[in-house]
Amino acid sequence: MGLCSSIDQPNARDVYRADERRRNHEVNDFLKKAKQSENKEIKCLLLGAGGSGKSTVFKQLTGIYGKGYSNEELKARTPLVHNNVIQAIQNLIIQAQDWFESGEIVHSIPKDMHVDCERLLDLESTGFYDRINEELASKIKRMWNCQAIQICFARRHEFNLQGSARYFIEKIDEIAKPDYVASVEDHLRVRVPTTGLVQQSFSILGNDFTIMDVGGQRSERKKWIHCMDNVTCVIFVASLSGYNEVALITIIDVVLNIKSHIL
C-alpha cells in the first residue's frame, strides 16, 4: 500500500508547485498594476500658515472638479456662517474697547450701545452660535455702523480678524432669515480651522489627482511630515492680504518653540 500511495506523489507535488507559481504570478501582477496606478495618480499637498487660504483652494477644486456640494452639505455649513459673524463682531468690539482705553483711538463705542456690547460679548460664554435672529442682526448692524468699530476695521491688519468679516456682516439681514441656507459662495468664504488631514480625489483632463489639505496652525505643523509620502508636488499657499498684517507670534514664542524641539 505504501508503494501504491507513493506513485501519485510526484504528480501532487507538480500540481502544488504549478498552483503556487500561478498564485505568485497573480500577486506580482496585482502589485505591478497597483504600482502603475499609484504612479499615474498625482498627489498634491497644500501647505501654508493658518488662514492663508489652503482650505479655500481645496474647496474650490472640489466644487469645480469634484462632486460639488449638495444642499444637505450647505445646510451643515449654515451654523458656521453664524459662528463667523459672531466672532467677527466680538473681535471688533474687544479691539475697539482696548484701543480706546489705551489711547490708540479717540472714539469710543457710545454709552447707549453698551448693553448691546455686553449682549454680543456674552454670546461667547453661552455658546449661542447656531442661529442669529432678526433682533440680534439689528444689534450687529448697529454696532457695525459705529464709528469706533469702523476705525478698528480700517486697521484690521493690526489684529486678528477673519478676511470674510465684512462680507458676512453686510449680508446679515439674509443670514438672519429663518430659512437661510449657506450658499456655495458662503461656504467658500466661511472660516473653519483645519485639523488633521482632509483629502479629495478627482479627475482633471483625464489625470487622477488627490488633493490633501492640512491644518496651518503651529500645533498642526508637526503633522505635515506624515503627509509627505509619495507626494508628487507641494503647493505653498500665502494670503495676499497678509502683506502688512502684524504677526501674532512673539520672540518668546519662537524661542520656546525651538527649545521644545531641541529637548
C-alpha positions in Angstrom: 0.0 0.0 0.0 2.9 2.3 0.7 4.1 1.7 -2.9 0.7 2.5 -4.3 0.4 5.7 -2.4 3.9 6.9 -3.4 3.1 6.6 -7.1 0.8 9.7 -7.1 3.1 11.9 -5.0 5.2 13.4 -7.9 2.0 14.5 -9.7 0.6 16.0 -6.5 3.9 18.0 -6.0 3.8 19.2 -9.6 0.2 20.3 -9.2 1.0 22.2 -5.9 4.0 23.9 -7.5 2.1 24.9 -10.5 -0.7 26.3 -8.3 2.0 28.1 -6.2 3.6 29.7 -9.3 0.1 30.8 -10.5 -0.7 32.5 -7.2 2.7 34.1 -7.1 2.2 35.4 -10.6 -1.2 36.8 -9.7 0.2 38.6 -6.6 3.1 40.1 -8.6 0.7 41.2 -11.4 -1.6 42.8 -8.8 1.4 44.6 -7.2 2.7 45.8 -10.5 -0.7 47.2 -11.6 -1.2 48.9 -8.2 2.3 50.5 -8.5 1.5 51.7 -12.1 -1.9 53.1 -10.9 -0.2 54.8 -8.0 2.4 56.3 -10.3 -0.3 57.7 -12.6 -2.0 59.4 -9.6 -0.8 63.0 -8.9 -0.8 63.7 -5.2 -0.8 67.4 -4.3 -0.2 68.7 -0.8 -1.4 72.1 0.2 0.8 73.8 2.8 0.7 77.3 4.4 0.1 79.3 7.5 -3.3 79.3 9.3 -5.7 81.5 7.4 -3.7 81.6 4.2 -6.4 80.1 2.1 -5.4 76.4 1.8 -8.9 75.2 2.6 -10.5 77.8 0.2 -8.3 76.5 -2.6 -9.3 72.9 -1.6 -13.0 73.7 -1.5 -12.8 75.5 -4.9 -11.1 72.5 -6.5 -13.7 70.2 -5.0 -16.5 72.4 -6.3 -15.1 72.7 -9.8 -13.7 69.2 -10.5 -15.3 67.1 -7.7 -18.9 66.3 -7.0 -19.7 69.8 -5.8 -21.8 70.5 -2.8 -25.3 69.1 -2.0 -28.0 71.1 -0.3 -27.5 69.0 2.8 -23.8 69.9 2.9 -24.6 73.6 2.6 -27.2 73.3 5.4 -24.5 71.8 7.6 -22.3 74.9 6.9 -25.0 77.3 7.9 -24.2 77.3 11.7 -20.6 78.0 10.8 -21.6 81.2 9.0 -23.5 82.4 12.1 -20.4 81.5 14.1 -18.1 83.6 11.8 -20.4 86.6 12.1 -20.5 86.5 15.9 -16.7 86.0 16.2 -16.0 88.9 13.8 -18.2 91.4 15.7 -16.8 90.3 19.0 -13.3 90.8 17.9 -14.1 94.3 16.6 -15.8 95.2 19.9 -13.0 93.9 22.0 -10.4 95.7 19.9 -12.3 99.0 20.0 -12.6 98.9 23.8 -8.9 98.0 24.2 -7.7 100.7 21.8 -9.9 103.4 23.4 -8.7 102.5 26.9 -5.0 102.6 25.8 -5.5 105.9 23.9 -4.9 104.3 20.5 -8.2 105.7 19.2 -10.2 108.8 20.4 -13.6 107.4 19.5 -15.4 105.0 21.8 -18.5 102.9 21.5 -21.4 105.1 22.5 -22.8 104.6 26.0 -26.3 103.8 24.7 -24.8 100.8 22.9 -23.0 99.3 25.9 -25.9 97.0 26.6 -25.7 95.7 23.0 -21.9 95.2 23.5 -22.5 93.1 26.6 -25.2 91.0 24.9 -22.9 90.3 21.9 -19.9 89.5 24.0 -21.9 87.2 26.3 -22.6 85.0 23.3 -19.1 83.7 23.6 -19.8 82.3 27.1 -23.2 80.9 26.2 -22.1 79.3 23.0 -25.1 80.6 21.1 -23.7 80.3 17.6 -26.2 78.2 15.8 -28.7 80.9 14.9 -28.8 84.7 14.5 -32.3 86.0 14.7 -33.6 89.4 13.5 -33.2 91.1 16.9 -29.6 90.0 17.1 -29.0 91.0 13.5 -30.3 94.5 14.2 -27.8 94.9 17.1 -24.9 93.6 14.9 -25.8 96.1 12.1 -26.0 99.0 14.6 -22.6 98.0 16.1 -21.1 97.6 12.6 -22.1 101.2 11.7 -20.5 102.6 14.9 -17.5 104.9 14.1 -15.2 103.2 16.6 -15.9 99.8 15.0 -15.3 101.2 11.5 -12.0 102.7 12.6 -10.9 99.3 14.0 -12.0 97.6 10.8 -9.9 100.0 8.7 -6.9 98.9 10.9 -7.8 95.2 10.8 -4.3 94.3 9.7 -3.1 95.2 13.2 -5.1 92.5 14.9 -6.7 89.1 14.2 -9.8 89.5 12.1 -11.1 87.0 9.6 -11.0 88.2 6.0 -14.7 87.5 5.3 -15.9 89.7 8.2 -17.3 92.5 6.0 -18.8 90.0 3.5 -20.9 88.2 6.2 -21.8 91.2 8.3 -23.1 93.2 5.3 -25.4 90.3 4.4 -26.6 89.9 8.0 -30.3 90.5 7.0 -30.2 87.5 4.7 -28.3 85.4 7.2 -30.9 86.2 10.0 -33.8 84.8 8.0 -35.3 81.6 9.4 -35.0 79.8 6.1 -31.4 80.9 5.3 -29.1 78.2 3.9 -25.4 78.9 3.2 -24.7 79.4 -0.5 -21.7 78.0 -2.3 -20.0 81.4 -2.0 -20.7 81.5 1.7 -19.2 78.0 2.0 -16.1 79.1 0.3 -15.7 82.2 2.5 -16.5 80.7 5.9 -13.5 80.3 8.1 -13.1 76.9 9.8 -9.6 76.0 11.0 -8.5 72.6 9.5 -7.3 69.9 11.9 -5.6 66.7 10.8 -5.7 65.7 7.1 -8.5 66.2 4.6 -8.2 64.8 1.1 -10.3 64.6 -2.0 -9.7 62.6 -5.3 -11.0 63.7 -8.7 -10.0 63.6 -12.4 -8.8 66.7 -14.4 -8.4 66.3 -18.1 -8.0 62.5 -17.7 -5.5 62.8 -15.0 -6.2 61.4 -11.5 -5.5 63.9 -8.7 -5.6 63.6 -4.9 -5.5 66.9 -3.2 -4.6 67.0 0.5 -5.3 69.8 2.9 -3.7 70.1 6.3 -4.0 72.4 9.3 -1.8 75.5 9.2 -1.8 76.4 12.9 1.5 75.9 14.7 0.1 73.0 16.7 -0.7 71.2 13.4 2.6 71.8 11.5 4.3 68.9 13.3 1.9 66.6 11.4 3.0 67.8 8.0 5.9 65.4 7.8 3.5 62.4 7.9 1.8 63.6 4.8 4.9 63.7 2.6 5.0 60.1 1.5 4.7 59.7 -2.3 3.6 63.3 -2.8 4.1 64.5 -6.4 4.0 68.2 -5.6 3.6 70.7 -2.8 1.8 74.0 -3.2 2.6 76.6 -0.6 -0.4 79.0 -0.2 0.1 82.5 1.0 -2.6 85.2 1.6 -2.3 88.3 -0.5 -4.0 90.3 2.3 -1.3 89.3 4.7 1.5 91.5 3.3 1.1 94.1 6.1 -0.5 92.0 8.9 1.0 92.1 12.3 2.4 88.7 13.4 0.6 87.3 16.5 3.7 85.2 17.4 6.3 86.8 19.7 10.0 86.3 20.0 9.4 84.4 23.3 7.0 82.0 21.4 9.7 81.4 18.8 12.4 80.6 21.5 10.1 78.3 23.4 9.1 76.5 20.2 12.8 76.0 19.2 13.6 74.8 22.8 10.8 72.3 22.8 12.1 70.7 19.5 15.7 70.6 20.9 14.6 68.9 24.1 
